[in-house]
Amino acid sequence: MYKSMNLKGFLLILGVMLAVFLILHSALRGTANEKAEEEKLLRVQKTKLEEEFKRLNRELNVVGTDEYIMSSAVKDYSYVKKDAIRFEFTNPEVLYAYSESELQILMDEMND
């Protein structure tokens, strides 16, 4: 009553299943390798970003201090020379009370 499968049919089905398995396994392994490489690149990028974040935080803590303002004025804008006397105007509006000629005389006196 029961019809049994012959050995050739069984081996054929087994071979097809094995081939499908190997193809899928190969595809998944390739995808896994790609993801591993991507993970390595992202870890390197994360490390670089963390270092940049720390550097920017250190810079942010320095910004606004007198030392930073002086170094920025000397290096970036050449407003003053190093070791020069610094004048800070708490109310610069008072300078506008002078005429152009008076202001020029005042500036000349300050530069000498």
Residue pairs with C-beta under 8 A, 6 or more apart in sequence:
62 68
70 80
70 86
73 79
73 80
73 86
74 80
74 81
74 82
80 86
87 110
89 95
95 103
95 106
98 106
